[in-house]
Amino acid sequence: MTQNLPFSQACENNKRPILEKLAAIFHAPGLVLEIGTGTGQHAVHFAGHLSHLTWQPSDHPRNYQLCLPRIRQAGLANLNSPKSLDVCQSEWGLPDSVNGVFSANTAHIMSWPEVERMFAGVARILAPGSAFCLYGPFSYEGQHTSASNLNFDRHLRSQNPSMGIRDMSDLIALADRCRLSLDEDLDMPANNRMTVWRRQA
Ligand SMILES: C[S@@+](CC[C@H](N)C(=O)[O-])C[C@H]1O[C@@H](n2cnc3c(N)ncnc32)[C@H](O)[C@@H]1O
């Protein structure tokens, strides 16, 4: 019975194309942290299909229990209980290193200082060479990739000026300060991107 669980139509639409990319990127067994898990639709779908991974969902303390009913219902051995994690916490309370990090549609919701803390925290816990997959809409040199992304960005900023679609040049500069490098920038449906950042040795 999934009817009463928190649900996002966007997650339903994008979970298959995202899985296709993650299967290639997270091909080796290991622990993957998800930041900003939301409803848990991604966590259940990816853990269900990538049984060689241990999937660790997490979300902001005000939100991390949202995914709990779905995760309990899925009953997957490789899907951990969600962790309360605000990327601004100085300690993330995780093992010293994880083998991958995934986050979808978070960079435009977080304020820029939060995005900075997310990259710094990811760089701290990611094993050298491992991937941070950040999915969502991004702009390039100040240009949006579609009219719908431009409208979405305007809508976000009107709701809260600290939100907004992030520009890839800002993310690359930030990543560089954190010793992360952009490895891939993959085209995804609905004007989204899968960006893959790797921890420098
Ligand atoms: C638009 S939702 C995306 C949820 C899900 N990943 C998806 O793709 O549907 C943004 C998520 O970012 C989380 N978030 C916002 N600020 C955060 C922070 N400082 N630390 C961790 N998560 C945060 C929110 O709680 C929310 O779950």
The ligand as a Gaussian input file, in Angstrom:
#p B3LYP/6-31G(d) Opt

LIG

0 1
 C       13.448000      19.610000      -3.436000
 S       13.800000      18.524000      -2.122000
 C       14.545000      17.156000      -2.987000
 C       14.190000      15.837000      -2.369000
 C       14.628000      14.611000      -3.183000
 N       16.056000      14.488000      -3.207000
 C       14.066000      14.694000      -4.584000
 O       14.836000      14.725000      -5.554000
 O       12.839000      14.716000      -4.711000
 C       15.194000      19.284000      -1.308000
 C       15.690000      18.503000      -0.109000
 O       16.866000      19.158000       0.407000
 C       16.817000      19.037000       1.810000
 N       17.671000      20.050000       2.437000
 C       17.519000      21.401000       2.400000
 N       18.455000      22.004000       3.154000
 C       19.239000      21.008000       3.665000
 C       20.374000      20.982000       4.520000
 N       20.890000      22.118000       5.017000
 N       20.923000      19.794000       4.859000
 C       20.395000      18.647000       4.348000
 N       19.318000      18.594000       3.538000
 C       18.745000      19.768000       3.203000
 C       15.342000      19.223000       2.131000
 O       15.025000      18.786000       3.439000
 C       14.686000      18.410000       1.029000
 O       14.515000      17.068000       1.394000

